[in-house]
């Protein structure tokens, strides 16, 4: 088994930029996306689609 820190598809948290503290948990491919990712997803606290940034 590979070590968790060297995993090619690590589990990451996506935190809302709206300041609500809402998070999504997903995986990303380090080869395709070496930088931190930003996805537009739904935040149910503010009931809008906002940017979610990767948090490590």
PDB file of N, CA, C and O in Angstrom:
ATOM      1  N   UNK A   1       0.834  -1.187   0.000  1.00  0.00           N
ATOM      2  CA  UNK A   1       0.000   0.000   0.000  1.00  0.00           C
ATOM      3  C   UNK A   1       0.879   1.251   0.000  1.00  0.00           C
ATOM      4  O   UNK A   1       1.924   1.298   0.650  1.00  0.00           O
ATOM      5  N   UNK A   2       0.435   2.246  -0.734  1.00  0.00           N
ATOM      6  CA  UNK A   2       1.155   3.510  -0.782  1.00  0.00           C
ATOM      7  C   UNK A   2       0.840   4.323   0.472  1.00  0.00           C
ATOM      8  O   UNK A   2      -0.237   4.203   1.056  1.00  0.00           O
ATOM      9  N   UNK A   3       1.788   5.138   0.863  1.00  0.00           N
ATOM     10  CA  UNK A   3       1.563   6.010   2.005  1.00  0.00           C
ATOM     11  C   UNK A   3       0.511   7.052   1.658  1.00  0.00           C
ATOM     12  O   UNK A   3       0.401   7.464   0.503  1.00  0.00           O
ATOM     13  N   UNK A   4      -0.266   7.481   2.653  1.00  0.00           N
ATOM     14  CA  UNK A   4      -1.338   8.442   2.392  1.00  0.00           C
ATOM     15  C   UNK A   4      -0.815   9.773   1.856  1.00  0.00           C
ATOM     16  O   UNK A   4      -1.493  10.424   1.061  1.00  0.00           O
ATOM     17  N   UNK A   5       0.365  10.180   2.274  1.00  0.00           N
ATOM     18  CA  UNK A   5       0.897  11.460   1.818  1.00  0.00           C
ATOM     19  C   UNK A   5       1.340  11.412   0.365  1.00  0.00           C
ATOM     20  O   UNK A   5       1.417  12.454  -0.285  1.00  0.00           O
ATOM     21  N   UNK A   6       1.633  10.229  -0.158  1.00  0.00           N
ATOM     22  CA  UNK A   6       2.095  10.092  -1.535  1.00  0.00           C
ATOM     23  C   UNK A   6       1.000   9.550  -2.452  1.00  0.00           C
ATOM     24  O   UNK A   6       1.275   9.211  -3.603  1.00  0.00           O
ATOM     25  N   UNK A   7      -0.221   9.463  -1.965  1.00  0.00           N
ATOM     26  CA  UNK A   7      -1.334   8.931  -2.744  1.00  0.00           C
ATOM     27  C   UNK A   7      -1.569   9.803  -3.977  1.00  0.00           C
ATOM     28  O   UNK A   7      -1.537  11.030  -3.881  1.00  0.00           O
ATOM     29  N   UNK A   8      -1.807   9.177  -5.141  1.00  0.00           N
ATOM     30  CA  UNK A   8      -2.002   9.927  -6.383  1.00  0.00           C
ATOM     31  C   UNK A   8      -3.361  10.627  -6.393  1.00  0.00           C
ATOM     32  O   UNK A   8      -3.518  11.655  -7.052  1.00  0.00           O
ATOM     33  N   UNK A   9      -4.352  10.078  -5.667  1.00  0.00           N
ATOM     34  CA  UNK A   9      -5.678  10.704  -5.584  1.00  0.00           C
ATOM     35  C   UNK A   9      -6.036  10.934  -4.114  1.00  0.00           C
ATOM     36  O   UNK A   9      -6.858  10.204  -3.560  1.00  0.00           O
ATOM     37  N   UNK A  10      -5.430  11.940  -3.478  1.00  0.00           N
ATOM     38  CA  UNK A  10      -5.679  12.160  -2.050  1.00  0.00           C
ATOM     39  C   UNK A  10      -7.064  12.748  -1.792  1.00  0.00           C
ATOM     40  O   UNK A  10      -7.666  13.375  -2.664  1.00  0.00           O
ATOM     41  N   UNK A  11      -7.550  12.531  -0.579  1.00  0.00           N
ATOM     42  CA  UNK A  11      -8.807  13.134  -0.145  1.00  0.00           C
ATOM     43  C   UNK A  11      -8.514  14.579   0.234  1.00  0.00           C
ATOM     44  O   UNK A  11      -7.559  14.857   0.959  1.00  0.00           O
ATOM     45  N   UNK A  12      -9.347  15.504  -0.263  1.00  0.00           N
ATOM     46  CA  UNK A  12      -9.174  16.924   0.046  1.00  0.00           C
ATOM     47  C   UNK A  12     -10.487  17.498   0.554  1.00  0.00           C
ATOM     48  O   UNK A  12     -11.555  16.939   0.308  1.00  0.00           O
ATOM     49  N   UNK A  13     -10.402  18.616   1.264  1.00  0.00           N
ATOM     50  CA  UNK A  13     -11.592  19.337   1.710  1.00  0.00           C
ATOM     51  C   UNK A  13     -11.733  20.586   0.857  1.00  0.00           C
ATOM     52  O   UNK A  13     -10.750  21.271   0.573  1.00  0.00           O
ATOM     53  N   UNK A  14     -12.958  20.877   0.452  1.00  0.00           N
ATOM     54  CA  UNK A  14     -13.261  22.110  -0.263  1.00  0.00           C
ATOM     55  C   UNK A  14     -14.060  22.987   0.684  1.00  0.00           C
ATOM     56  O   UNK A  14     -15.153  22.610   1.108  1.00  0.00           O
ATOM     57  N   UNK A  15     -13.520  24.163   1.022  1.00  0.00           N
ATOM     58  CA  UNK A  15     -14.164  25.056   1.986  1.00  0.00           C
ATOM     59  C   UNK A  15     -14.788  26.240   1.269  1.00  0.00           C
ATOM     60  O   UNK A  15     -14.190  26.806   0.353  1.00  0.00           O
ATOM     61  N   UNK A  16     -15.983  26.612   1.684  1.00  0.00           N
ATOM     62  CA  UNK A  16     -16.727  27.706   1.064  1.00  0.00           C
ATOM     63  C   UNK A  16     -16.017  29.042   1.267  1.00  0.00           C
ATOM     64  O   UNK A  16     -15.498  29.326   2.346  1.00  0.00           O
ATOM     65  N   UNK A  17     -16.003  29.862   0.206  1.00  0.00           N
ATOM     66  CA  UNK A  17     -15.418  31.200   0.312  1.00  0.00           C
ATOM     67  C   UNK A  17     -16.435  32.207   0.830  1.00  0.00           C
ATOM     68  O   UNK A  17     -16.096  33.370   1.049  1.00  0.00           O
ATOM     69  N   UNK A  18     -17.689  31.771   1.032  1.00  0.00           N
ATOM     70  CA  UNK A  18     -18.724  32.667   1.548  1.00  0.00           C
ATOM     71  C   UNK A  18     -18.586  32.877   3.054  1.00  0.00           C
ATOM     72  O   UNK A  18     -19.296  33.699   3.632  1.00  0.00           O
ATOM     73  N   UNK A  19     -17.680  32.143   3.688  1.00  0.00           N
ATOM     74  CA  UNK A  19     -17.442  32.328   5.113  1.00  0.00           C
ATOM     75  C   UNK A  19     -18.427  31.592   6.002  1.00  0.00           C
ATOM     76  O   UNK A  19     -18.535  31.903   7.189  1.00  0.00           O
ATOM     77  N   UNK A  20     -19.149  30.621   5.455  1.00  0.00           N
ATOM     78  CA  UNK A  20     -20.138  29.888   6.238  1.00  0.00           C
ATOM     79  C   UNK A  20     -19.539  28.702   6.974  1.00  0.00           C
ATOM     80  O   UNK A  20     -20.141  28.187   7.916  1.00  0.00           O
ATOM     81  N   UNK A  21     -18.358  28.264   6.553  1.00  0.00           N
ATOM     82  CA  UNK A  21     -17.732  27.105   7.166  1.00  0.00           C
ATOM     83  C   UNK A  21     -18.178  25.790   6.565  1.00  0.00           C
ATOM     84  O   UNK A  21     -17.762  24.730   7.031  1.00  0.00           O
ATOM     85  N   UNK A  22     -19.022  25.834   5.533  1.00  0.00           N
ATOM     86  CA  UNK A  22     -19.516  24.618   4.891  1.00  0.00           C
ATOM     87  C   UNK A  22     -18.404  24.012   4.046  1.00  0.00           C
ATOM     88  O   UNK A  22     -17.685  24.729   3.350  1.00  0.00           O
ATOM     89  N   UNK A  23     -18.262  22.674   4.108  1.00  0.00           N
ATOM     90  CA  UNK A  23     -17.205  21.999   3.355  1.00  0.00           C
ATOM     91  C   UNK A  23     -17.752  20.810   2.577  1.00  0.00           C
ATOM     92  O   UNK A  23     -18.740  20.189   2.968  1.00  0.00           O
ATOM     93  N   UNK A  24     -17.093  20.512   1.477  1.00  0.00           N
ATOM     94  CA  UNK A  24     -17.302  19.284   0.720  1.00  0.00           C
ATOM     95  C   UNK A  24     -16.021  18.481   0.838  1.00  0.00           C
ATOM     96  O   UNK A  24     -14.938  19.054   0.957  1.00  0.00           O
ATOM     97  N   UNK A  25     -16.132  17.153   0.807  1.00  0.00           N
ATOM     98  CA  UNK A  25     -14.968  16.279   0.824  1.00  0.00           C
ATOM     99  C   UNK A  25     -14.953  15.518  -0.491  1.00  0.00           C
ATOM    100  O   UNK A  25     -15.956  14.917  -0.877  1.00  0.00           O
ATOM    101  N   UNK A  26     -13.811  15.544  -1.183  1.00  0.00           N
ATOM    102  CA  UNK A  26     -13.696  14.889  -2.479  1.00  0.00           C
ATOM    103  C   UNK A  26     -12.266  14.412  -2.677  1.00  0.00           C
ATOM    104  O   UNK A  26     -11.434  14.553  -1.781  1.00  0.00           O
ATOM    105  N   UNK A  27     -11.979  13.856  -3.830  1.00  0.00           N
ATOM    106  CA  UNK A  27     -10.628  13.430  -4.184  1.00  0.00           C
ATOM    107  C   UNK A  27     -10.176  14.200  -5.415  1.00  0.00           C
ATOM    108  O   UNK A  27     -10.998  14.650  -6.212  1.00  0.00           O
ATOM    109  N   UNK A  28      -8.868  14.348  -5.565  1.00  0.00           N
ATOM    110  CA  UNK A  28      -8.343  14.968  -6.774  1.00  0.00           C
ATOM    111  C   UNK A  28      -7.129  14.196  -7.258  1.00  0.00           C
ATOM    112  O   UNK A  28      -6.452  13.522  -6.481  1.00  0.00           O
ATOM    113  N   UNK A  29      -6.867  14.303  -8.542  1.00  0.00           N
ATOM    114  CA  UNK A  29      -5.720  13.640  -9.145  1.00  0.00           C
ATOM    115  C   UNK A  29      -4.547  14.617  -9.133  1.00  0.00           C
ATOM    116  O   UNK A  29      -4.618  15.676  -9.757  1.00  0.00           O
ATOM    117  N   UNK A  30      -3.474  14.272  -8.431  1.00  0.00           N
ATOM    118  CA  UNK A  30      -2.317  15.172  -8.317  1.00  0.00           C
ATOM    119  C   UNK A  30      -1.588  15.374  -9.634  1.00  0.00           C
ATOM    120  O   UNK A  30      -0.988  16.428  -9.845  1.00  0.00           O
ATOM    121  N   UNK A  31      -1.624  14.395 -10.523  1.00  0.00           N
ATOM    122  CA  UNK A  31      -0.944  14.551 -11.814  1.00  0.00           C
ATOM    123  C   UNK A  31      -1.661  15.567 -12.691  1.00  0.00           C
ATOM    124  O   UNK A  31      -1.012  16.375 -13.354  1.00  0.00           O
ATOM    125  N   UNK A  32      -2.992  15.538 -12.703  1.00  0.00           N
ATOM    126  CA  UNK A  32      -3.757  16.457 -13.547  1.00  0.00           C
ATOM    127  C   UNK A  32      -3.927  17.831 -12.913  1.00  0.00           C
ATOM    128  O   UNK A  32      -3.989  18.831 -13.629  1.00  0.00           O
ATOM    129  N   UNK A  33      -4.004  17.904 -11.583  1.00  0.00           N
ATOM    130  CA  UNK A  33      -4.234  19.164 -10.869  1.00  0.00           C
ATOM    131  C   UNK A  33      -3.219  19.318  -9.746  1.00  0.00           C
ATOM    132  O   UNK A  33      -3.560  19.100  -8.584  1.00  0.00           O
ATOM    133  N   UNK A  34      -1.978  19.689 -10.061  1.00  0.00           N
ATOM    134  CA  UNK A  34      -0.975  19.802  -8.997  1.00  0.00           C
ATOM    135  C   UNK A  34      -1.209  20.999  -8.070  1.00  0.00           C
ATOM    136  O   UNK A  34      -0.785  20.973  -6.915  1.00  0.00           O
ATOM    137  N   UNK A  35      -1.878  22.048  -8.564  1.00  0.00           N
ATOM    138  CA  UNK A  35      -2.146  23.229  -7.744  1.00  0.00           C
ATOM    139  C   UNK A  35      -3.440  23.035  -6.962  1.00  0.00           C
ATOM    140  O   UNK A  35      -4.172  22.068  -7.170  1.00  0.00           O
ATOM    141  N   UNK A  36      -3.705  23.972  -6.063  1.00  0.00           N
ATOM    142  CA  UNK A  36      -4.958  23.919  -5.313  1.00  0.00           C
ATOM    143  C   UNK A  36      -6.112  24.242  -6.248  1.00  0.00           C
ATOM    144  O   UNK A  36      -6.021  25.154  -7.070  1.00  0.00           O
ATOM    145  N   UNK A  37      -7.198  23.489  -6.116  1.00  0.00           N
ATOM    146  CA  UNK A  37      -8.314  23.662  -7.041  1.00  0.00           C
ATOM    147  C   UNK A  37      -9.401  24.543  -6.436  1.00  0.00           C
ATOM    148  O   UNK A  37      -9.550  24.633  -5.217  1.00  0.00           O
ATOM    149  N   UNK A  38     -10.158  25.190  -7.324  1.00  0.00           N
ATOM    150  CA  UNK A  38     -11.310  26.006  -6.947  1.00  0.00           C
ATOM    151  C   UNK A  38     -12.481  25.524  -7.786  1.00  0.00           C
ATOM    152  O   UNK A  38     -12.414  25.531  -9.015  1.00  0.00           O
ATOM    153  N   UNK A  39     -13.556  25.105  -7.123  1.00  0.00           N
ATOM    154  CA  UNK A  39     -14.755  24.638  -7.809  1.00  0.00           C
ATOM    155  C   UNK A  39     -15.948  25.468  -7.374  1.00  0.00           C
ATOM    156  O   UNK A  39     -16.031  25.900  -6.225  1.00  0.00           O
ATOM    157  N   UNK A  40     -16.873  25.687  -8.300  1.00  0.00           N
ATOM    158  CA  UNK A  40     -18.106  26.396  -7.983  1.00  0.00           C
ATOM    159  C   UNK A  40     -19.146  25.350  -7.614  1.00  0.00           C
ATOM    160  O   UNK A  40     -19.542  24.537  -8.450  1.00  0.00           O
ATOM    161  N   UNK A  41     -19.592  25.372  -6.350  1.00  0.00           N
ATOM    162  CA  UNK A  41     -20.548  24.393  -5.851  1.00  0.00           C
ATOM    163  C   UNK A  41     -21.610  25.098  -5.016  1.00  0.00           C
ATOM    164  O   UNK A  41     -21.482  26.279  -4.691  1.00  0.00           O
ATOM    165  N   UNK A  42     -22.653  24.361  -4.678  1.00  0.00           N
ATOM    166  CA  UNK A  42     -23.779  24.925  -3.943  1.00  0.00           C
ATOM    167  C   UNK A  42     -23.485  24.968  -2.450  1.00  0.00           C
ATOM    168  O   UNK A  42     -23.056  23.973  -1.866  1.00  0.00           O
ATOM    169  N   UNK A  43     -23.718  26.125  -1.836  1.00  0.00           N
ATOM    170  CA  UNK A  43     -23.593  26.288  -0.389  1.00  0.00           C
ATOM    171  C   UNK A  43     -25.004  26.425   0.182  1.00  0.00           C
ATOM    172  O   UNK A  43     -25.637  27.463  -0.011  1.00  0.00           O
ATOM    173  N   UNK A  44     -25.513  25.404   0.883  1.00  0.00           N
ATOM    174  CA  UNK A  44     -26.887  25.459   1.376  1.00  0.00           C
ATOM    175  C   UNK A  44     -27.117  26.489   2.476  1.00  0.00           C
ATOM    176  O   UNK A  44     -28.262  26.861   2.729  1.00  0.00           O
ATOM    177  N   UNK A  45     -26.069  26.955   3.130  1.00  0.00           N
ATOM    178  CA  UNK A  45     -26.234  27.947   4.190  1.00  0.00           C
ATOM    179  C   UNK A  45     -26.664  29.287   3.603  1.00  0.00           C
ATOM    180  O   UNK A  45     -27.565  29.936   4.135  1.00  0.00           O
ATOM    181  N   UNK A  46     -26.023  29.710   2.502  1.00  0.00           N
ATOM    182  CA  UNK A  46     -26.392  30.971   1.848  1.00  0.00           C
ATOM    183  C   UNK A  46     -27.333  30.747   0.669  1.00  0.00           C
ATOM    184  O   UNK A  46     -27.801  31.704   0.053  1.00  0.00           O
ATOM    185  N   UNK A  47     -27.610  29.474   0.354  1.00  0.00           N
ATOM    186  CA  UNK A  47     -28.502  29.070  -0.732  1.00  0.00           C
ATOM    187  C   UNK A  47     -28.086  29.660  -2.076  1.00  0.00           C
ATOM    188  O   UNK A  47     -28.914  30.169  -2.832  1.00  0.00           O
ATOM    189  N   UNK A  48     -26.780  29.582  -2.360  1.00  0.00           N
ATOM    190  CA  UNK A  48     -26.220  30.076  -3.620  1.00  0.00           C
ATOM    191  C   UNK A  48     -25.068  29.180  -4.044  1.00  0.00           C
ATOM    192  O   UNK A  48     -24.532  28.416  -3.241  1.00  0.00           O
ATOM    193  N   UNK A  49     -24.694  29.281  -5.312  1.00  0.00           N
ATOM    194  CA  UNK A  49     -23.475  28.646  -5.800  1.00  0.00           C
ATOM    195  C   UNK A  49     -22.324  29.617  -5.553  1.00  0.00           C
ATOM    196  O   UNK A  49     -22.372  30.768  -5.985  1.00  0.00           O
ATOM    197  N   UNK A  50     -21.302  29.154  -4.864  1.00  0.00           N
ATOM    198  CA  UNK A  50     -20.133  29.980  -4.552  1.00  0.00           C
ATOM    199  C   UNK A  50     -18.874  29.171  -4.848  1.00  0.00           C
ATOM    200  O   UNK A  50     -18.944  27.964  -5.076  1.00  0.00           O
ATOM    201  N   UNK A  51     -17.722  29.844  -4.844  1.00  0.00           N
ATOM    202  CA  UNK A  51     -16.444  29.164  -5.041  1.00  0.00           C
ATOM    203  C   UNK A  51     -16.063  28.407  -3.770  1.00  0.00           C
ATOM    204  O   UNK A  51     -16.211  28.915  -2.659  1.00  0.00           O
ATOM    205  N   UNK A  52     -15.576  27.196  -3.957  1.00  0.00           N
ATOM    206  CA  UNK A  52     -15.041  26.384  -2.874  1.00  0.00           C
ATOM    207  C   UNK A  52     -13.575  26.156  -3.180  1.00  0.00           C
ATOM    208  O   UNK A  52     -13.233  25.690  -4.267  1.00  0.00           O
ATOM    209  N   UNK A  53     -12.693  26.481  -2.227  1.00  0.00           N
ATOM    210  CA  UNK A  53     -11.255  26.354  -2.420  1.00  0.00           C
ATOM    211  C   UNK A  53     -10.724  25.143  -1.652  1.00  0.00           C
ATOM    212  O   UNK A  53     -11.217  24.783  -0.584  1.00  0.00           O
ATOM    213  N   UNK A  54      -9.704  24.539  -2.243  1.00  0.00           N
ATOM    214  CA  UNK A  54      -9.070  23.378  -1.609  1.00  0.00           C
ATOM    215  C   UNK A  54      -8.347  23.804  -0.342  1.00  0.00           C
ATOM    216  O   UNK A  54      -7.656  24.822  -0.304  1.00  0.00           O
ATOM    217  N   UNK A  55      -8.527  22.998   0.687  1.00  0.00           N
ATOM    218  CA  UNK A  55      -7.881  23.249   1.973  1.00  0.00           C
ATOM    219  C   UNK A  55      -7.150  21.973   2.359  1.00  0.00           C
ATOM    220  O   UNK A  55      -7.706  20.882   2.231  1.00  0.00           O
ATOM    221  N   UNK A  56      -5.915  22.092   2.828  1.00  0.00           N
ATOM    222  CA  UNK A  56      -5.143  20.885   3.151  1.00  0.00           C
ATOM    223  C   UNK A  56      -5.004  20.709   4.638  1.00  0.00           C
ATOM    224  O   UNK A  56      -4.385  19.746   5.091  1.00  0.00           O
TER     225      UNK A  56
END
